Amino acid sequence: MSPSTLSPIAFPDVALPESARRLRTEVRAFLDEEHARGTVLGRPDSWLAGWDPDFSRRLAERGWVGMALPTEYGGAGRGFLERYVVIEELLAAGAPVSAHWVSDRQAGPSILQHGTEEQRRFFLPRIAAGQCFFSIGMSEKNSGSDLASVATRAERTADGWRLTGTKMWTGGAHVNDYAIVLARTDEAEDKHAGLSQFVVDLRAPGVRIEPIHLMSGEHRFNAVHLEGVDVPDGMLLGRPGDGWKQVTGELAFERSGPERYLSTFPLLASLLRELEQRPATAEQLTQVGILTARLHSIRRLSLGVAAALDAGASPDIQAALVKDLGTRLEGTLTDTVRSILPTPADPHATPGTHPELLAFAQLHSPGYTLRGGTNEILRGIITRGLEQHR
Amino acid sequence: MNTHTIDTGAPVVPADAYDTATFYADADSIATVTNTTASDTVALPSPDAATAELLAAVKEAGRRAVPGPFAETALVARPLLHRAHLPVPDGPLSYAIAPELTVRYAHPAASAVGSAGCSGEDNTLLVTGALRRVPWARAATAVVVLATAPFGPVLFTLTPDQAALTPGANLAGEPRDDLHLAALEIPASHVRRISPELLDEARLRAALARSALIAGAAERCVDLTVAHTTARTQFGRPLSRFQAVKQEEARLIEEAALVRAAVQAAAVPLDTGGTAAYFAIAAAKTQASASAAEIARIAHQLHGAIGITQLNPLHLATTRLWSWRDEDGDETYWAPRLARPLTATTLWPTLTTTP
């Protein structure tokens, strides 16, 4: 009988190094201190909505921002699995990590891999110190899932490039320092060619930031209008024309991390706190158990991708799979918590109470399966990937 | 017709004995579909194989719908006998966890109650009651029974011919036989007094074995569905080119991968034991049982009509999924047990115990 069709998409067994276990204990002690300080509020979706640059800096002082960057660039030289342990602890606690989120997850590794020596020396120590925050400048009004269709242009000038266009859904552009912008540098026949990445100073002349308010009223996203922004040659990231390759190379990192299944975990913790106040019924326990089993199983898949990345592999199919399973769970969790303990969601209830957290998670829920690549597109990647391996 | 039977005439067609490509290619080929032959055997690992190896073999047995008590022998009966310091017989074995059985010592007068409150040396038992739905009982060399005797749990073995056997089967046609015991004497050499922990371990082993079988049957659903949607053409293109099909197929693949991961995650905890083993295995069986419906639903939907017939091997996997999800504790048995010890503060530490 032929081998299992699933076997090409293996998830390696994970045994965390002893250093990661120690690290987990240290992070928990740090979070206890921050709880006492009143900064860790156990809120859902804290990697999108928990903006606290002082918290980010205190985290950086411990060496936990940009921790996988080499020590010569100010990082901690820790492994990818150690970073995983730190961020899953932070997300489970609902800690405010959104200020440094993109610089830690994407900008740092991307600059390390594609940047010039000068760019590394300038940006990486600042990222690791929690002093330099990044946004992602990819999506546009007409380029969502079809990212290669971006219309923002970069034209050659005497000493650099001039960028014109509008980036959409740019999280934190109004409070962050830089954005990594994907722009067209060449009108190639193949739309995947002719794209390049630039580091754009969000306070530079010609950058106009317009708020886009979420349906909750929160201001997280922006439209970033680039109205002839001059970007020096030194801020081109990687080689001209390599933008698509560079962007897609980051996807496994972006799609498989703990933020793809833990966004609503604090709501489950809140539910258990509520259930401690009264005897739980068998039906309630059954539903909690089913949710917990699923969380546990998805975490194992996610850790498997982390182990593969740590070993230098490119598990793109596995990452897409984790993102679809994990983000669907984030939404299901909210609905299930509601049905386990029927509670009217109330955005104006005291912050941190169950009805308020439920309202917050509910209003954020449609985004879980959209951000980082809509799940419908990811499912295409999964089936195509498996058919090609047959 | 190539069939595997275990003494009862219930035919089990091996998983590879179906070639549906011929069915689609040739309108007259219905007769040939079930007449090809292929191996469906999986080598039984040695009794001292590592847990991860046993789990992988059991998953493969589930994928191939192996017609015999493979998981029961390798992952449950043999290790329990070994743990209880009883000899491990050759051949297929089965098990029954039956605390409701009436068990008493045959010679209580001859065995004075010891100073520790235990009865004396003679462990000969008299056993009355029914063992319900014992997997493959009719085909087993011996059945390992875990029950409760007057001074604590015991493990003993019997052979099916010592009992009155009422044949039964699950949805997949796998034997699930009742064994009726009427004051059956079990000689002391076949009896061991065991710790309550070993009784717990028996439940966990059975649940994990069943979960690994489910993971295998789920993979079989993926194998067959991907093969079918790639080969089958409608409206001039393969089914796999339809967006609606891709969406469903990806969910099937994901759910199967999820069950596989849950089973894989229980290998190390089973060896270390304790609360970590309980959590990991309760989670594995909860996940496996809870995923079975979605996996079977999508596989059948994407197969179309041929999937609900015996012309195609899909039923070998889906009927097993529907049965195995109920056996050795369904999700309504394991999930509340998984959840009961959890509090807002212990939930996250529990999830991150291993690794």
Interface residues (C-beta under 8 A of the other chain):
Chain A: M1 S2 S4 T5 L6 I9 F11 D13 V14 A15 L16 A20 R24 E88 A92 A93 F265 L268 A269 S270 L272 R273 E276 A280 A282 L285 T286 Q287 V288 G289 I290 T292 A293 R294 L295 H296 S297 I298 R299 R300 L301 L303 G304 L321 D324 L325 E376 L378 R379 G380 I382 T383 R384 L386 E387 R390
Chain B: A15 D16 A38 S39 D40 A52 R63 R64 E219 V222 D223 V226 A227 T230 S240 Q243 K246 Q247 E249 A250 R251 I253 E254 A256 A257 L258 V259 R260 A261 A262 Q264 A265 A267 V268 F279 A280 A282 A283 A284 T286 Q287 A290 E331 T332 W334 A335 P336 R337 L338 A339 R340 L342 T343 A344 L347 W348 L351 T352 P355
